C-alpha cells in the first residue's frame, strides 16, 4: 500500500486542534495536541507490531489490531509478546490503554480522564528514567481544558475523536517527525514570540546543519551538541546532511547532545527525537541551565559540531567567579550581565573539538558592540576562532523581527581570515514574514564553501584588514551590497526644466485670456 501524503497528515493534525483553539492560546494548547500526537503514534506502531509478531502480517486497520491485542492478553504468548514490545519500543502500552481503545470508550461513553492519566504514568515509568516526566506538561486537571471534570473530559474526547482515524503507520517513515516539526512551526507562528522561542525556522536549521557537517558527511560516530536545544529542530537537521553507508543509516551515525532550561521544552525535544526514530542510545538530552551548570563530565565534553540559537541578549548571572571557569577564563572579561550572547558563544566554542565547526545565531550587536564584548571579540579574532559571518534577512524568526547573523567558528583557522556574507536581501516575502528558500540557502552555502569574494555579496577579509577596522565585524564594513544611485544626466534635466517653463507660460496665457473674457481686470 503506498504511503499517504505528508501534506494531508499535516492538515489533518492541525485541524485536530480546532476544538482546543476555541478555548486556549497556541502556546497552551500545543502541549495537549503534541502530547496526544506522540501518544497516538506510539500506540499505532505498537498495535501493528503486535499483529506482526503474533501473525506475521499487517492488520486490516487499527481496530482489527486492537481486537487481536486484547485477545492476546489471555494466551500463553502474552509474556513473550510484552517482552518483545518492551525491547522494540522501550515501553509497553497495555491493550486497554491504546489510543484506539480510548476512542472506543468515548463512543460507548465509558472514557475517563483518570484512564488517560494512568496511561501516561505507565509510559513514563516503563523504562527506568528514560521517559520520566515526559507528560509533565499535559495537565489533565487544568482549567484551560474546562472548568469541570466533565467539560475537560468532553474537550479531550473531541480531540481524540478527531485524531482517531489517522493511522500513523500508513505514512512514510519520516512523515510523523516532519508533521511534528510542522505543528511546532504552526504553534510558533500562531502565537508569535511566546511560542517561537523553542523553534528555529527550518531554513536556518538546514543552513547551519549543512555548514557544520561539511566535509564530515560520512563520518561514523559524529557528535553534535546544542546547549540551548529548544524543541531539538536544529539538532535533528544534522542527520539530513550525513550520508547513508552500507553499514549504517545516517540517522544511526549521529549522537545528539542537548541541554534545555525549560522542562516543558525539554520534554518537547525528547518527544521530537523519538518521533524522528532516533534510537535511545543516540540521545543524550538534559534539562538544565547551560550557563550556570556546564555540560556534565560523565558525558563527552567536546563535539564534532556545536549548533545554537540561544535567546538573544538575555540577562544572566555574570558573577566574578565565572572568570575562573575554563569556558571564559581565556578572554580577560565576562560578557555584560545584561547580554549573555557572548556567554553562550564561548560556552559552545569551549565544547568544540579542534577539528569541529560551530554555528550560532545571534543579533548583529555582537559584531560591533564595545566594552567587554569588544575585548572578547578581539581575543576570538586574534586566536583565529571566527571563521565566517553570515548576515540573514530580517523577520525570518517567529520570536523577533530584528536582523540576525550566523557566526561560524573553528579552531583550525590558522590564517585568521573571516568570510563575510551579506545574505540579507535574498528572501521570499509572505505577509509580515520573510522566508529563505532552497535557492537562497544554496547561494549562501556555495559562497561559504568557495570562500572567495563575490561582488556585493561576499568578501574574504584578512586578519590585517579586520585589525585595521579595530576588530569591528559589522558586515557593511566588508561587503558593500548597496545599489548605486542612478546617474543624473544634467542635459536631460535642463531640457525637462525648459519644457516645464514653456508649458507654464502657455497655461498662464490661457488663464489670463479667460479672466479677460470674464471681464476681470486681474492678471497672473
MITIBA-560763 format. One record per residue (C-alpha): residue in three letters; x, y, z. Coordinates in steps of 0.001 Angstrom, whole numbers, padded with zeros to 6 digits, always signed. Example, Ala and Ser with C-alpha at 12.3 -4.5 7.8 and 13.67 -1.06 7.14 Angstrom:
REM MITIBA-560763
Ala+012300-004500+007800/Ser+013670-001060+007140/
***
This chain:
REM MITIBA-560763
Unk+000000+000000+000000/Unk+001514+003381-000984/Unk+002335+005836+001786/Unk-000179+008594+002322/Unk+000526+012240+001603/Unk+002594+014337+004038/Unk+000539+017453+003341/Unk-002645+015550+004173/Unk-001185+014408+007509/Unk-000103+017939+008382/Unk-003537+019344+007571/Unk-005423+016651+009494/Unk-003320+017083+012617/Unk-003647+020860+012506/Unk-007406+020513+012081/Unk-007470+018307+015189/Unk-006522+021386+017184/Unk-009746+023197+016215/Unk-011511+022259+019449/Unk-008542+023350+021554/Unk-008233+026633+019672/Unk-011713+027605+020830/Unk-010671+027886+024458/Unk-006911+028499+024682/Unk-003919+030133+023009/Unk-001390+028286+020837/Unk+001376+028325+023440/Unk-001002+026480+025814/Unk-002794+024015+023544/Unk+000415+022884+021867/Unk+001235+020782+024948/Unk-002038+018892+024675/Unk-002036+018316+020933/Unk+001637+017372+020725/Unk+001268+015037+023706/Unk-001679+013251+022073/Unk+000094+013066+018705/Unk+003091+011482+020377/Unk+000969+009013+022348/Unk-001141+008017+019342/Unk+001887+007449+017118/Unk+003439+005199+019755/Unk+000127+003377+020239/Unk-000402+002813+016497/Unk+003093+001440+015988/Unk+002708-000942+018948/Unk-000631-002248+017641/Unk+000833-003042+014223/Unk+003900-004661+015757/Unk+001663-006882+017898/Unk-000053-008302+014800/Unk+003277-008710+013047/Unk+004706-010651+015998/Unk+001652-012840+016525/Unk+000512-013461+012957/Unk+003402-012284+010739/Unk+001177-009929+008747/Unk-000186-006415+008704/Unk-003656-005839+010158/Unk-006503-004521+008050/Unk-006706-001449+010273/Unk-006151-000250+013831/Unk-009447-001696+015035/Unk-008549-005204+013894/Unk-005131-004804+015526/Unk-006812-003655+018735/Unk-009030-006750+018817/Unk-006062-009093+018269/Unk-004080-007338+021022/Unk-006944-007625+023506/Unk-007396-011325+022770/Unk-003651-011989+023149/Unk-003789-010995+026814/Unk-005485-014308+027619/Unk-002985-016505+025767/Unk+000254-018231+026763/Unk+002179-015939+024376/Unk+001369-012822+026428/Unk+004552-012508+028489/Unk+006799-013101+025460/Unk+004780-010554+023485/Unk+005180-007911+026195/Unk+008929-008566+026391/Unk+009229-008066+022611/Unk+007271-004802+022703/Unk+009348-003527+025624/Unk+012541-004353+023718/Unk+011364-002708+020482/Unk+009776+000476+021848/Unk+011309+000899+025286/Unk+007841+000857+026830/Unk+004552-001020+026766/Unk+001047+000339+026206/Unk-001498-002140+027531/Unk-004484-003112+025272/Unk-006933-001124+027413/Unk-004664+001963+027215/Unk-004128+002280+023466/Unk-005362+005396+021694/Unk-007784+003188+019737/Unk-009157+001740+022969/Unk-009737+005239+024375/Unk-011652+006147+021210/Unk-013853+003054+021625/Unk-014522+004007+025249/Unk-015511+007517+024120/Unk-018037+006002+021717/Unk-019608+003851+024414/Unk-019396+006722+026935/Unk-017060+004947+029365/Unk-013932+007062+028755/Unk-012466+008559+031935/Unk-009698+011143+032308/Unk-008134+009025+035034/Unk-007516+006265+032452/Unk-005540+008668+030264/Unk-003596+009931+033279/Unk-002678+006363+034268/Unk-001639+005516+030702/Unk+000771+008456+030623/Unk+002160+007494+034021/Unk+002730+003897+032906/Unk+004703+005018+029841/Unk+006825+007374+031947/Unk+007689+004598+034387/Unk+008205+001825+031832/Unk+011987+002006+031389/Unk+013877+003363+034366/Unk+014343+007120+033915/Unk+014245+007176+030089/Unk+010668+008508+029863/Unk+010447+010097+033292/Unk+008359+013283+033291/Unk+007598+013028+029561/Unk+003966+014114+030009/Unk+004548+016606+032825/Unk+003082+019445+030760/Unk-000071+017556+029795/Unk-002090+018767+032768/Unk-005331+016791+032622/Unk-006732+018779+035554/Unk-006018+022191+034035/Unk-008889+024684+033989/Unk-007720+025594+030479/Unk-009387+022372+029336/Unk-012635+023163+031120/Unk-013945+024393+034441/Unk-015250+020975+035493/Unk-014021+017373+035018/Unk-016998+016754+032723/Unk-016014+019693+030497/Unk-012384+018556+030433/Unk-013473+015048+029532/Unk-015667+016429+026754/Unk-012890+018548+025249/Unk-010204+015863+025267/Unk-012718+013334+023920/Unk-013411+015625+020970/Unk-009689+015900+020163/Unk-009140+012141+020486/Unk-012137+011565+018196/Unk-010743+013992+015601/Unk-007471+012033+015521/Unk-008884+008512+015813/Unk-008964+007628+012117/Unk-005428+008912+011439/Unk-003287+005790+011149/Unk+000301+006914+011596/Unk+001680+003633+010266/Unk+000297+004437+006817/Unk+002685+007352+006290/Unk+006302+007352+005178/Unk+008964+006712+007821/Unk+009840+010365+008408/Unk+006315+011723+007871/Unk+005365+011790+011536/Unk+008560+013521+012611/Unk+008107+016045+009813/Unk+004475+016556+010823/Unk+005602+017171+014401/Unk+008012+019828+013132/Unk+005179+021310+011070/Unk+002925+021538+014121/Unk+005686+023135+016183/Unk+006235+025755+013488/Unk+002480+026405+013294/Unk+002315+026956+017051/Unk+005249+029343+016858/Unk+003595+031228+014007/Unk+000188+031349+015714/Unk+001459+032753+018986/Unk+004495+034719+017852/Unk+007234+035474+020341/Unk+005875+033493+023270/Unk+005879+030137+021479/Unk+008520+030989+018903/Unk+011317+030758+021455/Unk+011521+026987+021171/Unk+011608+026746+017379/Unk+014353+027629+014897/Unk+012898+028030+011370/Unk+013753+025028+009246/Unk+015680+027038+006657/Unk+018080+028419+009267/Unk+018473+024957+010815/Unk+019240+023490+007381/Unk+021867+026151+006665/Unk+023696+025657+009963/Unk+023452+021848+009810/Unk+024878+021762+006301/Unk+027778+024011+007261/Unk+028761+022153+010456/Unk+028682+018758+008707/Unk+030575+019971+005609/Unk+033468+017597+004987/Unk+032289+015071+007582/Unk+029182+013743+005842/Unk+030318+010112+006009/Unk+031890+010150+009470/Unk+030832+007393+011841/Unk+030004+008420+015417/Unk+029522+012108+014555/Unk+028636+014102+017678/Unk+026574+017289+017689/Unk+025712+019481+020670/Unk+023087+022181+021179/Unk+023320+023844+024618/Unk+020002+025689+024042/Unk+018215+022990+022090/Unk+014584+024134+022329/Unk+012459+021524+020533/Unk+015562+019892+019058/Unk+014868+021015+015490/Unk+018412+022308+014956/Unk+019968+019093+016268/Unk+017726+016898+014139/Unk+018645+018686+010913/Unk+022212+017398+011213/Unk+021276+013850+010245/Unk+019802+015078+006952/Unk+023296+016006+005763/Unk+025000+012772+006789/Unk+025382+010064+004156/Unk+023930+006578+004395/Unk+026512+003804+004139/Unk+026237+000050+003698/Unk+026890-000390+007410/Unk+024886+002451+008962/Unk+021968+004708+008180/Unk+022828+008374+008518/Unk+020445+008771+011461/Unk+022274+005988+013304/Unk+025682+007601+012944/Unk+024898+010832+014765/Unk+024921+011206+018556/Unk+022727+014073+019732/Unk+023719+016005+022851/Unk+021449+018773+024053/Unk+020520+020828+027076/Unk+017406+022916+027651/Unk+016473+025150+030580/Unk+012668+024885+030393/Unk+011297+021490+031408/Unk+008317+021934+029078/Unk+010552+022431+026052/Unk+012947+019691+027157/Unk+010058+017197+027036/Unk+009088+018527+023628/Unk+012613+017813+022365/Unk+012526+014281+023778/Unk+009244+013537+022017/Unk+010583+015082+018822/Unk+013650+012825+018924/Unk+011537+009735+019482/Unk+009118+010586+016682/Unk+012084+011043+014337/Unk+013076+007482+015340/Unk+016367+008472+016927/Unk+017423+005379+018937/Unk+017555+005944+022700/Unk+021301+005209+022842/Unk+021957+008113+020465/Unk+020000+010638+022560/Unk+021865+012490+025304/Unk+019456+015199+026404/Unk+019403+017051+029718/Unk+017203+019564+031486/Unk+019474+022261+032928/Unk+020813+025817+032894/Unk+023643+025861+030360/Unk+025418+028986+031600/Unk+025057+028160+035283/Unk+025829+024433+035107/Unk+028264+023235+032470/Unk+027765+020028+030491/Unk+028404+017165+032926/Unk+031802+015471+032864/Unk+030330+011969+032771/Unk+029475+012563+029083/Unk+031781+013505+026198/Unk+032647+017178+026606/Unk+033900+018047+023118/Unk+031886+017618+019964/Unk+032307+017468+016179/Unk+029644+020135+015775/Unk+028033+022734+018018/Unk+024775+024336+016872/Unk+022954+027094+018740/Unk+020109+029567+018523/Unk+020182+030970+022076/Unk+017773+033588+023456/Unk+019087+036958+022309/Unk+020612+039488+024709/Unk+019312+037630+027746/Unk+020307+038585+031281/Unk+022465+036102+033176/Unk+024408+035832+036436/Unk+027782+037320+035455/Unk+029330+036625+038852/Unk+033102+037328+039024/Unk+033865+033674+039838/Unk+032970+032789+036248/Unk+036272+034365+035182/Unk+037986+031260+036613/Unk+035623+028972+034675/Unk+037606+027383+031804/Unk+034844+028356+029379/Unk+035507+032072+029986/Unk+038912+032397+031635/Unk+040884+032930+028397/Unk+039036+036074+027372/Unk+040037+038586+030079/Unk+036481+039846+030671/Unk+032992+038419+031096/Unk+030130+039339+028759/Unk+027882+042001+030343/Unk+025204+040719+032725/Unk+022519+042303+030541/Unk+023599+040455+027384/Unk+024513+036763+027507/Unk+025142+036480+023748/Unk+028897+036007+024036/Unk+028473+033821+027119/Unk+026509+031325+025027/Unk+029027+031597+022208/Unk+032018+030962+024492/Unk+030251+028053+026168/Unk+029599+026371+022825/Unk+033074+027108+021488/Unk+034706+025605+024586/Unk+032966+022308+023818/Unk+034004+022219+020159/Unk+036620+019704+019032/Unk+039824+021063+017477/Unk+038583+019665+014134/Unk+034978+020729+014612/Unk+032692+023505+013343/Unk+030253+025634+015312/Unk+027303+027665+014033/Unk+025409+030093+016279/Unk+022603+032564+015528/Unk+022995+035942+017243/Unk+021843+039560+016911/Unk+024121+041872+014915/Unk+025200+043696+018079/Unk+027804+041008+018819/Unk+029635+042111+015682/Unk+030350+045667+016794/Unk+029419+046348+020437/Unk+032338+047595+022543/Unk+033394+047325+026189/Unk+033813+043724+027411/Unk+032195+042338+024258/Unk+034774+044178+022155/Unk+037564+042657+024259/Unk+036156+039131+023839/Unk+035656+039626+020095/Unk+039267+040779+019703/Unk+040534+037695+021558/Unk+038473+035420+019322/Unk+039769+037123+016178/Unk+043393+037095+017298/Unk+043029+033361+018002/Unk+041533+032771+014555/Unk+038347+031418+016125/Unk+035803+033267+013964/Unk+035654+031676+010514/Unk+032636+033314+008858/Unk+029845+035806+009491/Unk+026583+035452+007558/Unk+024029+038255+007657/Unk+020442+036933+007482/Unk+017311+038799+006351/Unk+015085+040452+008984/Unk+011741+038934+010010/Unk+012676+035283+009484/Unk+012272+034259+013140/Unk+008968+033909+015000/Unk+010401+035322+018211/Unk+011945+038543+016872/Unk+011829+040862+013869/Unk+015402+042112+014278/Unk+018026+041096+011713/Unk+020288+038306+012873/Unk+023528+036717+011769/Unk+025101+033269+011840/Unk+028629+033218+013256/Unk+030725+030212+012228/Unk+033657+029268+014473/Unk+036557+026827+014054/Unk+039728+026021+015981/Unk+041968+025441+012969/Unk+041627+028750+011093/Unk+045373+029408+011011/Unk+045406+032436+008679/Unk+042721+034132+010866/Unk+040776+035362+007836/Unk+036999+035846+008125/Unk+034478+035324+005336/Unk+031630+037855+005328/Unk+028387+037016+003505/Unk+025584+039550+003219/Unk+022507+037397+002581/Unk+020121+039994+003988/Unk+018489+040813+000661/Unk+017858+037274-000593/Unk+014463+036113+000663/Unk+010838+035500-000244/Unk+008330+037794+001444/Unk+004999+036376+002565/Unk+002721+038636+004568/Unk+004642+040009+007570/Unk+007442+037413+007483/Unk+010381+036655+005228/Unk+011456+033168+004182/Unk+014697+031616+002974/Unk+014002+029170+000143/Unk+016325+026408-001060/Unk+017765+028655-003789/Unk+018723+031281-001191/Unk+020314+028628+001037/Unk+022242+027165-001881/Unk+023684+030574-002749/Unk+024807+031123+000854/Unk+026389+027694+001165/Unk+028106+027971-002213/Unk+029723+031248-001135/Unk+030696+029702+002205/Unk+032266+026625+000603/Unk+034221+028558-002057/Unk+035399+031144+000479/Unk+036159+033875-002033/Unk+034886+037339-002945/Unk+031516+037697-004662/Unk+030648+041231-005718/Unk+028083+042838-003418/Unk+027589+039514-001612/Unk+030730+038072-000022/Unk+034245+039154+000968/Unk+037142+037213+002471/Unk+038776+039664+004870/Unk+042348+039152+006021/Unk+043253+039482+009684/Unk+045146+042695+008872/Unk+042018+044206+007312/Unk+039969+043290+010376/Unk+042649+044711+012666/Unk+042569+047989+010731/Unk+038816+048093+011411/Unk+039502+047843+015167/Unk+038050+044320+015207/Unk+034627+045635+014286/Unk+032817+042932+012283/Unk+029853+044978+011110/Unk+029118+043423+007723/Unk+028734+046681+005668/Unk+032371+047483+006506/Unk+033399+044500+004396/Unk+030565+043907+001915/Unk+029006+046855+000089/Unk+025679+045459-001041/Unk+024083+048844-001712/Unk+022839+049566-005201/Unk+024434+052584-006957/Unk+022226+055610-007333/Unk+021014+056237-010841/Unk+023341+058620-012660/Unk+021792+062017-013319/Unk+022093+063367-016883/Unk+022216+067148-016487/Unk+021349+067861-020140/Unk+018155+065847-019741/Unk+017324+067740-016545/Unk+017788+071155-018248/Unk+015657+070047-021204/Unk+012888+068933-018845/Unk+013029+072274-016962/Unk+012810+074192-020262/Unk+009766+072150-021269/Unk+008077+072790-017914/Unk+008691+076569-018185/Unk+007216+076618-021692/Unk+004106+074749-020524/Unk+003806+077139-017572/Unk+003921+080213-019869/Unk+001266+078715-022164/Unk-001004+077913-019210/Unk-000600+081481-017832/Unk-001621+082978-021189/Unk-004754+080792-021331/Unk-005769+081715-017766/Unk-005259+085460-018433/Unk-007363+085200-021605/Unk-010162+083514-019666/Unk-010052+086202-016981/Unk-010284+088936-019640/Unk-013321+087281-021254/Unk-014990+087228-017840/Unk-014493+090996-017592/Unk-011952+090766-014823/Unk-009008+093122-014800/Unk-006714+090885-012699/Unk-003901+089103-014499/Unk-001423+086402-013471/
***
